[in-house]
């Protein structure tokens, strides 16, 4: 077959380009920063976010699936069980847990640390911070 596997479309699918690099892949690491020196308050905010997420996940695992009462539904291929729904206390607790999670997320995402960081370092820094928060 003339032109190779892709019908002569040079550089498609990560193949070599005329300059020897593979298309879609940088010739060197985009990130210029090896490690990140996170401020203590940002690490604390990330840990608070992880704790808030864990608390809400634990809560959601402990309550009924339905937030409002639902009747049993009979479908062609099975039955979807109904449920009693959440109590007013469970709804209030969920609101409190969600608000805590949102506040912690806001504290992390709006921290001044991110403003001083180069755009190409954001993703790697965020991943590293998440690892620190989980530990």
C-alpha positions, 0 to 999 in steps of 0.5 A, a space after each residue: 500500500 503506497 504511503 504506508 498504513 495511513 495512506 500517506 498522511 505523514 505525522 498522523 497518529 503520533 508518527 514522525 514529523 520531518 523534524 524527527 519529533 513525533 506529532 502530538 508529543 513535546 520534544 522535551 518536558 513542558 513543565 519547568 518546575 521539578 517539585 513544588 513548595 506548597 504553602 502550609 495553609 494550602 496543604 491544610 486546605 487540601 487535607 480539609 477538602 479530602 476530609 470533607 469529601 470523605 465525610 460526605 461520601 460516608 454519609 451518602 453511603 449510609 442514607 437511602 438512595 432516593 432523596 424523596 420517597 419513590 414508589 417501586 417501578 416495574 420495567 420490562 427488564 426488571 423492578 426498580 425498588 422504591 424507597 422512603 427517601 431522606 428525613 429532614 435531618 438527613 437533608 440538613 446534614 447533606 447540605 452542611 457536608 456539601 457546603 463544607 466540601 464547597 468551601 474547602 474546594 474554594 479555598 484550594 482553587 483560589 489560593 494565591 499559590 496558583 497565581 504565581 505558578 506557570 500555566 504549564 505547571 498547574 496540572 502537575 502541581 494540582 496532582 502533587 497537592 492531591 497526593 499530599 492531601 491524601 497522605 
